[in-house]
């Protein structure tokens, strides 16, 4: 095992998993696109990560939100919730 991976695993043992799960349950991202932003539009929406069962369902929601663009390039301009490093045991 590489030294960096060992340090990460040691750190994860310190994380209070209940706090981490609560953190992930309340995390959200503010999703827009670069095209809209570059054209002066501030059209974005907060998406709660707990509303989606996996990566694919989140991406589907993001594409649905910006279905007016042929190939949207997503801009995640903000987030709410916690960072792994804020949730020590």
N, C-alpha and C positions, 0 to 999 in steps of 0.2 A: 504494500500500500504506500502511495506517495505521502510525503510529510503533510502537504496541504490538505489532502483528504482526511488524514488522521486528525488534524486540528479541527476541521469542520465537524467530524463525527463527535469529537470531544465536546465541542460547543453545543451541538444538538442535544447531547445528554443533559445539558443545563437548562434547556428550554422547558418551561412548564407547558405541557401539551394541551391542557385545558385552555389556557390563555391563548395558545396558538390557534386552536380550533375556533374559539370565539372571535379571534382576530380575522380569520379567513371568512367566517360567516358574515362579517360586517364590511368586508372590503368591497370597494367599487372603483370603477374607472370612468373617466370622462372622455367619450369617444367622438372624434370628428374626423375630417379628412384634410389632407394637405391641399387638395384642389379647392375645397370650400374656403379654407383659411386664406389661401393665396388670392382668392377672388373677393375677399372681404366679408365672407359669411362667417358668423359665429355659431352656426347650427351644429350643436353637439348634444349629447345626452349622457346622463349618468347611467351606467349599467352595474347592477349589483351582482358580484361574482357568484353569490350563493343561489342566484336564480337559474344557474346553468349547471347541468350535470357533468359537463366535460368541455374540453377545448373546442370541439367541433360545434357544439350547441351555442357557445359564446360567439364563435366566428359567424355562424349563421345569423345570429341576432345583429351583429355588426354589419354584415352585408345587407340585411333587410332594412336596417336603419338608413343606409346610404345606397339604396337600390336605384336612385336617380343617377348614379355614376356607373359607367361601364366597368371600370376596374379601380375601385377605390383604394387609395393608399392611406391607411388609417393613421390618425394622429391621436395619440393618447396624451392629452394635454394636462391631465391632473389625475390624482387618485386620492381616495380616502381609505382609512383603515390603518393598519399598523404594519410595521416592518418587523421581520423576524428578529432583528437586533434590538427592538424595543421590548420584546417579550421574554425576558430572562426569568427563570424560575424563582 
